[in-house]
Structure formats: structure tokens, C-alpha cells
Amino acid sequence: MVEIARSLWFGRESLATAYWGVGLIGGVLIGGLFIAAGQIPNQTATRLAAGILAPLAVAQYVFWLRSVDQCAKNATHTVWVGLAKFSVYLSLPSYLAIVFACISRAVAEFAEYSA
């Protein structure tokens, strides 16, 4: 697993592996964890879980961006490179919205406990 991550980070895998493997599978796993955290009946635990998942989502996005960028040289056609990079950049606002929502929930929880 570590060797595959290293290969993706340094661009030694195919663009398809970087895009679909890291982006789709990683994104679905992160999304599933967010959904599972939302199902926790205790709101405090939900907010804390969201606070932990926000940095995980950022790390996954940065790894996806880096992997696609580095593995682009292994693509068979420049159209695939353009489409992959475009969709990675296009997903940035949704990742930022998730992170800011988690941060605001964590700040609200902290403010509630501080008062």
C-alpha cells in the first residue's frame, strides 16, 4: 500500500490509477466516513468526527491533485490529461465547502464548551 502511494506521488503509475484510484475510490471512502459521522446520535461526537475528517479530506485532495499532476506524463493522449486535471480542479470548491463546514462545526462546538 505504501509502495503504491509512493508510486502515485512520484508519478510512476498510470493516469487512470491516479485519477480513478485516488480520486474516485478515495473520495467515496471520505464521503462515506462523513455520512457515517453524520449518523452518530450524539451531536458532540458528530462535530468532533467532522473536525477530524476535515484534515483527512484535505490530505486526500492534495494527494489526488499531486498524483494526477505527476502521473499525467504517463497518459496515452493529451485529452485525458486535460480532462483529468480539469475535473480535479473543478472539484476544489466542493472539497473547500466540506472543509469549511467542518471547521465551522468544530468552532461552534468549541464555543459552546467555552461558554
N, C-alpha and C positions, 0 to 999 in steps of 0.2 A: 504494500500500500504506500509506504513512504517512497519507494523507488518510482512508482507511477507518478506520485505527486511531484517528485523531483524532476522527472522527465517532462511533465507538463510545464513546470515552472521555467525550465531552461529550453523549452521548445523542441524536444526530441520526440514528441508524439504527433499524431495526425491532427489536423484542424478539427476534424469531426469528433475525435475523442475529447479535445479541449472544449469544444462548443457544447456538444450533447452530453458528454460525461460530467463535466464540471458544472455547466450551466443548467441543463435540464434536471439531471438527477440531483445535483446539489441544491438547486432551487426548490425542487419538490420536497426534499428532505427538510430544508429550513422552513418552508411553508407548513409542512406537516407538524413540525415542532411548535410553530406559532399557533396553529389550530389546536394542538393538544394543550398548550399552555392556556389557551382561552377557555378550555373545558374544565379547568381546575375550579372547584366550587368556591374556594377561599380567594377573595379578590386580592388580598395581600400577596399570596403565593403567585397569582397570575401576574401581578405587576413586577414582582421580583424575577419571575421566569422571563418576562418580556425584557427586563433590563439586562439579563444575561444573554438572551438571544440576539439583541441588537448588535453587539460587537461580533457575534458569530456570523450574522448576516453581512456585515461589512467585510469581514475576512473572506467569506465565500465570494462576494462580488469582486473584491480586489484580486483574489486568486483566479477567478474566471476571466477577468479582464486581462490579466498578465498572461494567462495560459493561451487565450485566443490570440493575443498580440504576438507572443513568441512562436506559437505553432503555425501562424499564418504562412510562413515561408514554406511549409510542407504541403500546402494546398495544391490541388491539381489545376485549379483555374482561379484567376483573379476575381471572378464574380463571386465565388464562395467566400473569399477573403472579405470583400466589401459587404456582403450580406451578413456575415458573422459579426464583423466589427460594428456594423450599423445596429444590429439588434442588441448587442451588448450595451452600446451607448444609449440606445433607446430605452432600455430597462432601468437606467440610472435613476430617473425620477421616482419609480416605484420603490426601489431599494431605499432611497433617501426618505421617502414618506414613511416607510416601515420603521426606519431607524429613529426619525424624529418623533413618531408616535410612541415608540418605546421609551425614548428619553423623557418625553413629557409625562408619561405614566410613572416613570421612576421618580421624577422630580415631584409629582403630585403626592406620591406615596411618602417620600422623604418629608415634604412639607406637612403632611398630615401627622406624621410621628413626631416632628419637631414642635408642633403647636401644643 
